[in-house]
Amino acid sequence: MSQDGVSYSAAGVDYDALDAGKRLAMAKALSTSPLLAARGARALDASRGEPAFVFELGSQTLAFVVEGLGTKSIIARHVLERQQINRFADVAYDTVAAIVNDLCCVGALPLVVNAYFATGASDWYRDGERSGALLEGWRRACADAGCAWGGGESPSLPDLLDERDIELAGAAVGAVPAGRSPILGDELAVGDEIVLVASSGLHANGASLARLVAGRLDEGYATPLPSEPGSPATSFGEALLEPSLMYAPLIAALLERDLGLTYISHITGHGLLKLMRPPKQLTYRIQRLPKVPAVLSFLVEHAGLDAHAAYSTFNMGAGLALYCAPGAAETIIATARELKLDALLAGRVEEGPRQVILAPVGVRFDGDQLELSAG
């Protein structure tokens, strides 16, 4: 990072502190697993530290997740105020995608999503066009994910939240298809192929740093984003609000075709550090990377981030990592393309210490840079 650059911690997000808190919480949570037996259920403690918690109830294997959008809704508010462009449908879609994409990482398909809409003042809903867009975006995302919107909670929290803003989050329950086991990395092995599926841009991670960068620009979110010849002109704010991609249909198709998935990682917080989310002593060598979306290139440049910081903060064009048995990548990529998702064979799993090597950008992440298990 350059001397004039900014970091995610400067934007108020310190992953070292957050991860320490997560590890402590997981250790505490682990002690409650035996309580499920009284309800005829069993916790799969190997899922602790994975994107979703997995448990068995009778003959079914279920998964549960809670996830949120972060501060991206603040960007939507600024774009609406400054540019009169309503993108609240997109941030609602983003939230559902963040929830469902995490759920699918353990090999579960979503059944029900519930919403959590917290506002600083109940008057937030008086703008019918804004609130209507939000609700329609949430409904559309559930439809695309193939699940029901069950309900939710919409508290008004004066003093805790700014009265101009809304916090978007939610929870989901999903089921592992009958006859299949959850995907928890048990079968991940040397020689496995790594497929990276493209992102659409920022997705639901990095908004706090994006807001800090916007505050340093003369035109803020209205700053024109450099575009390639033939591409439509857009502003920085509009590009940040490009909705996340929903990967549930892809995971459903891959599970139905039984393509030998050994692990799935949703590339969100920590960026491509998430390639070594499994707590195994393996090396993840990446030889090809997807194209970086223009909005992320712009953000990295104006934040003054070097490649190491950029690829450990943002998804940099890779929204999902699929690990599979040797020879399966070609079919996975073809399946993704059928669903209009770009994907590429990016690398392989190798023997060696726990690390990620991003050969195209000369970056290496050591194992101690990502510790998400309770230990």
C-alpha positions in Angstrom: 0.0 0.0 0.0 1.3 3.5 -0.9 2.0 6.2 1.7 -1.2 8.0 0.6 -3.3 4.9 0.5 -6.0 3.7 2.8 -6.6 0.3 4.3 -9.7 -1.7 5.4 -8.7 -1.2 9.0 -8.6 2.6 8.4 -12.2 2.3 7.2 -13.1 0.7 10.6 -12.9 -3.0 9.6 -10.0 -4.9 11.4 -10.2 -8.6 10.4 -7.6 -9.6 13.0 -9.9 -8.4 15.7 -13.0 -9.7 14.1 -11.5 -13.2 13.5 -10.3 -13.4 17.1 -13.8 -12.7 18.2 -15.2 -15.3 15.8 -12.8 -18.0 17.0 -13.8 -17.3 20.6 -17.5 -17.4 19.7 -17.1 -20.7 17.9 -15.3 -22.2 20.9 -18.2 -21.2 23.1 -20.7 -22.5 20.6 -19.0 -25.8 20.3 -19.9 -26.6 24.0 -23.6 -26.4 23.1 -23.5 -29.1 20.4 -24.5 -32.0 22.7 -27.8 -30.2 23.5 -29.1 -31.1 20.0 -29.4 -34.7 21.1 -32.4 -33.9 23.3 -34.3 -32.8 20.1 -33.2 -35.8 18.1 -30.6 -34.0 16.2 -26.8 -34.0 15.8 -24.4 -31.2 15.2 -21.7 -31.8 12.5 -19.0 -30.0 14.4 -16.7 -30.2 11.3 -18.8 -27.4 9.9 -17.8 -25.0 12.6 -15.8 -22.3 10.8 -17.4 -23.1 7.5 -19.8 -20.6 5.8 -22.8 -22.4 7.2 -23.5 -24.6 10.2 -24.6 -28.2 9.3 -26.7 -30.5 11.5 -28.6 -33.8 11.0 -32.3 -34.2 12.0 -33.7 -37.6 11.3 -32.7 -38.6 7.8 -32.1 -35.0 6.7 -28.9 -33.0 6.7 -29.7 -29.3 7.1 -27.6 -26.1 7.0 -28.2 -22.8 8.7 -26.6 -19.4 8.1 -26.9 -15.7 9.2 -25.3 -13.1 6.9 -25.6 -9.3 6.3 -24.9 -6.7 3.7 -22.7 -4.5 5.7 -22.6 -0.8 4.9 -23.5 -1.1 1.2 -27.0 0.3 1.8 -25.3 3.6 2.7 -23.9 3.8 -0.8 -27.4 3.2 -2.2 -28.7 6.1 -0.1 -26.0 8.5 -1.3 -26.6 7.5 -5.0 -30.3 8.1 -4.5 -29.8 11.5 -2.8 -27.1 12.8 -5.2 -28.1 11.2 -8.5 -31.8 10.3 -8.0 -31.1 6.7 -9.0 -32.9 4.1 -6.9 -30.7 1.0 -6.4 -32.4 -0.4 -3.3 -33.7 -3.4 -5.2 -30.0 -4.3 -5.9 -28.8 -4.0 -2.3 -31.7 -6.2 -1.3 -30.7 -8.7 -3.9 -27.1 -8.5 -2.7 -28.1 -9.4 0.8 -30.0 -12.5 -0.2 -27.1 -13.5 -2.5 -24.7 -13.1 0.3 -26.8 -15.4 2.5 -27.6 -18.0 0.0 -24.1 -18.2 -1.6 -22.7 -18.9 1.9 -25.3 -21.6 2.5 -24.5 -23.4 -0.8 -20.8 -23.7 0.1 -21.6 -26.7 2.3 -23.5 -28.4 -0.4 -27.0 -27.3 0.8 -29.7 -25.8 -1.3 -31.8 -23.0 0.2 -35.3 -23.7 1.4 -36.3 -20.6 3.3 -34.8 -17.1 3.7 -35.9 -14.7 6.4 -35.2 -10.9 6.4 -33.8 -8.5 8.9 -34.5 -4.9 8.0 -33.4 -2.5 10.8 -33.8 1.2 10.4 -32.9 4.3 12.5 -36.4 5.5 12.2 -39.7 3.9 11.1 -40.2 6.9 8.7 -37.7 5.2 6.4 -40.6 3.3 4.9 -42.6 6.4 4.1 -40.8 6.7 0.8 -42.9 4.1 -1.0 -40.7 3.9 -4.1 -37.6 3.2 -2.2 -39.2 0.6 0.2 -41.1 -1.0 -2.7 -37.9 -1.4 -4.7 -36.2 -3.0 -1.6 -39.0 -5.5 -1.1 -39.2 -6.4 -4.8 -35.4 -6.9 -4.9 -35.6 -9.3 -2.0 -38.5 -11.2 -3.6 -36.7 -11.5 -6.9 -33.5 -12.8 -5.3 -35.4 -15.5 -3.4 -37.1 -16.5 -6.7 -33.7 -16.7 -8.4 -32.3 -18.8 -5.5 -35.3 -21.1 -5.7 -36.4 -20.6 -2.1 -39.3 -19.2 -0.1 -39.2 -15.8 1.7 -40.5 -16.9 5.1 -40.8 -13.6 7.0 -38.4 -11.6 9.1 -38.0 -8.7 11.5 -38.0 -5.0 10.9 -37.0 -3.1 14.1 -36.7 0.6 14.4 -33.5 1.4 16.3 -33.2 5.2 17.0 -29.7 6.2 18.2 -28.3 2.9 17.2 -28.7 3.5 13.5 -28.8 6.7 11.5 -32.4 7.6 10.7 -31.5 7.9 7.0 -30.2 4.3 6.8 -31.3 0.7 6.8 -29.3 -2.3 7.9 -30.0 -5.4 5.7 -29.3 -8.9 6.9 -31.0 -12.3 7.1 -30.9 -16.0 7.8 -31.5 -19.1 5.7 -32.1 -22.8 6.2 -31.2 -25.2 3.5 -31.0 -29.0 2.9 -28.3 -31.2 1.5 -29.9 -33.2 -1.3 -31.0 -36.7 -0.3 -28.2 -39.3 -0.7 -25.4 -36.7 -0.6 -23.0 -35.7 2.1 -22.3 -32.1 3.0 -19.2 -30.5 1.4 -16.9 -29.8 4.3 -13.5 -30.4 2.7 -13.1 -34.0 3.9 -12.3 -35.2 0.4 -10.2 -32.2 -0.7 -6.8 -33.6 -1.8 -3.6 -32.9 -3.7 -4.3 -32.7 -7.4 -7.8 -31.3 -7.1 -8.6 -28.6 -9.7 -9.6 -25.1 -8.7 -12.3 -23.3 -10.8 -12.9 -19.6 -10.2 -16.3 -18.3 -11.1 -16.5 -14.6 -12.0 -18.0 -11.9 -9.8 -20.0 -8.9 -11.0 -18.0 -6.4 -9.0 -17.8 -5.4 -5.4 -20.5 -7.9 -4.3 -21.2 -7.6 -0.5 -17.7 -7.0 0.7 -15.5 -3.9 0.9 -18.2 -1.3 1.1 -16.6 0.5 4.1 -13.4 1.0 2.2 -15.3 2.0 -0.9 -17.1 4.7 1.1 -13.8 6.0 2.5 -12.5 6.3 -1.1 -15.6 8.0 -2.3 -15.1 10.6 0.4 -11.7 11.5 -1.0 -13.1 12.0 -4.6 -14.1 15.5 -5.7 -17.4 14.2 -7.1 -17.8 11.4 -4.6 -20.0 8.6 -5.9 -20.9 10.6 -8.9 -17.3 10.3 -10.2 -17.4 8.9 -13.7 -15.9 5.5 -13.9 -13.4 4.9 -16.7 -15.0 2.6 -19.2 -13.8 0.5 -22.1 -14.8 1.4 -25.7 -18.3 0.3 -26.4 -19.2 0.0 -22.7 -21.9 2.2 -21.3 -20.8 5.1 -19.1 -21.5 4.8 -15.4 -20.6 6.5 -12.1 -18.4 5.0 -9.3 -21.5 4.7 -7.1 -23.6 3.0 -9.7 -20.8 0.5 -10.4 -20.4 -0.3 -6.7 -24.1 -1.1 -6.6 -24.0 -3.7 -9.4 -25.9 -6.6 -7.8 -24.0 -9.6 -6.7 -24.3 -12.8 -8.7 -26.5 -15.6 -7.3 -24.6 -18.9 -7.4 -27.3 -21.2 -6.1 -28.5 -22.4 -9.5 -25.0 -23.3 -10.4 -24.4 -25.3 -7.2 -27.8 -27.0 -7.7 -26.8 -28.0 -11.3 -23.4 -29.3 -10.2 -24.8 -31.4 -7.4 -27.4 -32.9 -9.7 -24.7 -33.8 -12.2 -22.5 -35.2 -9.4 -19.3 -33.5 -10.6 -17.0 -34.4 -7.8 -17.0 -31.2 -5.8 -14.6 -31.4 -2.9 -14.9 -27.9 -1.5 -16.6 -24.6 -2.2 -15.4 -21.1 -1.0 -17.5 -18.0 -1.4 -14.9 -15.2 -2.0 -16.1 -12.4 0.3 -14.3 -10.9 3.3 -10.5 -11.6 3.2 -10.6 -11.8 -0.6 -8.6 -14.6 -2.1 -7.2 -15.5 1.2 -10.5 -17.5 1.3 -8.9 -20.0 -1.1 -7.3 -21.6 1.9 -10.3 -21.6 4.1 -10.0 -25.4 4.7 -7.8 -26.0 7.8 -5.6 -28.4 5.9 -1.8 -28.3 5.2 -2.2 -27.8 1.5 -0.9 -25.3 -1.1 -3.4 -23.6 -3.4 -1.4 -22.6 -6.5 -3.3 -20.2 -8.9 -1.9 -19.9 -12.4 -4.8 -17.9 -14.0 -7.0 -15.2 -12.6 -10.3 -13.7 -13.9 -10.4 -10.2 -15.3 -10.7 -7.6 -12.6 -13.9 -5.5 -12.9 -13.4 -1.9 -13.7 -14.9 -0.7 -10.5 -12.5 -2.8 -8.4 -9.5 -1.6 -10.5 -10.6 2.0 -9.8 -11.1 1.3 -6.1 -7.7 -0.4 -5.7 -6.0 2.5 -7.6 -7.6 5.2 -5.5 -7.2 3.4 -2.2 -3.5 3.0 -3.1 -3.5 -0.8 -2.5 -0.7 -3.0 -3.7 -1.5 -6.4 -5.1 -1.1 -8.2 -1.7 -3.6 -5.9 0.0 -6.0 -5.8 -3.0 -6.3 -9.5 -3.3 -6.7 -10.0 0.5 -9.5 -7.3 0.7 -11.6 -7.6 -2.5 -12.8 -10.5 -4.6 -10.9 -9.0 -7.6 -13.2 -10.6 -10.1 -13.5 -14.1 -8.5 -16.8 -14.5 -6.7 -16.7 -18.3 -6.0 -14.1 -21.0 -5.9 -15.0 -24.6 -6.8 -12.6 -27.4 -6.0 -13.1 -30.7 -7.8 -11.5 -34.0 -8.6 -9.0 -33.9 -11.4 -10.6 -33.8 -14.9 -14.0 -32.4 -13.6 -13.2 -28.7 -14.2 -14.0 -28.7 -17.9 -17.6 -29.9 -17.2 -18.0 -27.4 -14.3 -16.9 -24.5 -16.5 -19.3 -25.6 -19.3 -22.1 -25.9 -16.7 -21.4 -22.4 -15.5 -21.5 -21.0 -19.0 -24.9 -22.6 -19.6 -26.1 -20.4 -16.7 -24.3 -17.3 -18.2 -21.5 -17.3 -15.6 -17.9 -16.9 -16.6 -15.5 -19.4 -15.1 -12.0 -20.7 -15.7 -9.6 -23.4 -14.5 -7.4 -21.3 -12.3 -5.1 -23.7 -10.5 -4.6 -26.8 -8.5 -4.2 -28.1 -5.0 -0.6 -29.1 -4.2 1.4 -30.7 -1.4 3.1 -28.2 0.8 2.4 -25.8 3.6 -1.0 -24.1 4.0 -0.7 -21.2 1.6 -2.1 -19.5 -1.5 0.1 -18.6 -4.4 -1.3 -16.2 -6.9 1.4 -16.6 -9.6 0.0 -14.0 -12.1 0.3 -11.1 -9.6 3.3 -12.4 -7.6 1.4 -12.7 -4.3 1.7 -15.4 -1.7 -0.5 -15.7 1.4 0.8 -17.7 4.4 -1.5 -19.9 6.4 -1.4 -17.8 9.5 -3.0 -14.9 7.6 -6.4 -16.7 7.7 -7.5 -18.5 10.9 -11.2 -19.1 11.1 -11.5 -22.3 13.0 -12.0 -22.5 16.8 -8.7 -24.4 17.1 
